[in-house]
Amino acid sequence: MTRNSKTALVILSIIALVSEFITGFPLLGGWYVLALGWQPLAFNAFIYLIMVLIFIFNRQNTIRPMLL
């Protein structure tokens, strides 16, 4: 895996982790998700989709055959 893809995955993982931490609180997280019209969950799904695409198009990755 190249250095750029590792850096991108680390940054995206941190963003997803912070977002999951905020939405994971029982009352506050539910209020936050409902107030924004489920947009935070769509944002998390988009971040995970980008991470999967990085894994698919990375030529030096061993997970690629498992995804296809």
N, C-alpha and C positions, 0 to 999 in steps of 0.2 A: 504494500500500500504506500502510495507516495505521501510525502510530507504535507502537501496541500490538502489532500483528502482526509488525512488524519486530523489536521487542524480544523477543517470544516466540520468533521464529525464530533470533535470535542466541543466546539462552540455550539453546534445544534443540540448536543446532549445536555449542555448546561442550560440552554434556553428551555428545552423540554422539561428538565428537572425542576427548574424554578416555576414554570407554569403548572406542572403537576402538583408541586408543593402548595401553591396558592389555591388551586381548585380542590385540593384534597381535604381542606378543613370542612367538617360536617355542616355547620350553619353558614359560615362566611363564604365558603367555596360554592355552596349551592346557590346562595343569594347572588354571588358574582356571576355564575354561569347563567342563571335565569334572567338577571338584569341585562345582560348583554346579548340575550337571544341565542344562546348556545354557541356563540362565536368563539369563546376560548377552546371549546372542544374541537371545533373545526380547525382552529389554529394548530392545536396539538397534532391532529391527524395530518395536516399539511407538513408539519415539521418531520413527522415520522415517514411520510411519503418521500420527502427529499432525502432522508437518510437511506431509505431502501434504494432509491435511484442511484445514490452514490455507490452503494454496495454493488448494484447490478452493473454499472458502467465502469467500475474499477477493474482494470485488466489483471492486476496482481492479487486478486482476492480469491480465497478458497470457498467463500460462501456463495459465489455466483452460480455454480451448478445447482445448489439447493434452492435458489430463488427461481430458476427457470424450470 
